[in-house]
Amino acid sequence: MTGSTTHAERQITYLDEAAASDIGREYKQRVLHELQIGPGHVLLDVGCGPGTDLPAMAAATGPTGKVIGVDQDPAMRDTAQQRTRAYPYVEIQAGDAHALPLKAASVDRAHADRVLQHLADPATAVAELQRVLRPGGRVALAEPDWDTLTIDAPDTATSRAYTRFVTTNVVRNAAIGRSLGRLLHNAGFTVESVDATVAVFRDYRSAETILRMPTVAERAWQAGHLDEDTARAWLAELTTGPFLAAVTFFTATGRLPEDRPAQPGIGRDSHC
């Protein structure tokens, strides 16, 4: 087993566990509801990862529709292919969110979940979603806002320093969650909803599954952003006393006007 395969498997496990968490199930159900997916729709999932959301989307479009999952990572695409074998109308493609491999005005619904936080240019990616959507099409975005991450501990200075490290060194676009409505508006969408959910963790183990405190803290002290002894003491305190951590998660939906003219965009044509 290669190191890259091991990393991919860890990422797939993380995405699955996050989706199975209480906050994951809650916001994913809300996003699917707000997309208003119907039988026969063509639905695009950008950054589909291991295909966590694709079966539910396929069930919503039915066999008269189509679900297209796009991801750059070959390991993610392979897993998504395996998980959607029972749905012949699900198609997995290699692609970049900044230049989608789809024709203009070729899909009815679009979805991007925890993707924009990692991209070099989120505004370009949202403009690409606008390009590939048909007039009247709907898009749903979901992103955390890591600037809101709060971890209770007697050592509040280390908790603050930990959050600063996450927002400046771990996540490329740490505050993207609060910007979803603005990004949709600037791309020409009518913003139909912006919702915020605070994910509250009162159990260390469940929080560690999502927040990965020991791994991130180790990165921080290795990079010189935290003192190692202080950080280890901080982690030990988290595991022994009453625990509380919270982060705000944003979802936003937008709709294109029915009379929107076709957009040239920057993606490449495909058979979709």
Secondary structure by P-SEA (a helix, b strand, c coil): ccaaaaaaaaaaaaaaaaaacaaaaaaaaaaaaaacccccccccccccccccaaaaaaaaacccbbbbbbbccaaaaaaaaaaacccccbbbbbbcccccccccccccbbbbcccccccccaaaaaaaaaaaccccbbbbbbbbccccccccccaaaaaaaaaaaaacccccccccccaaaaaaaaacccccbbbbbbbccccaaaaaaccaaaaaaaaaaaaccccaaaaaaaaaaaaccbbbbbbbbbbbbbbccccccccccccccccc
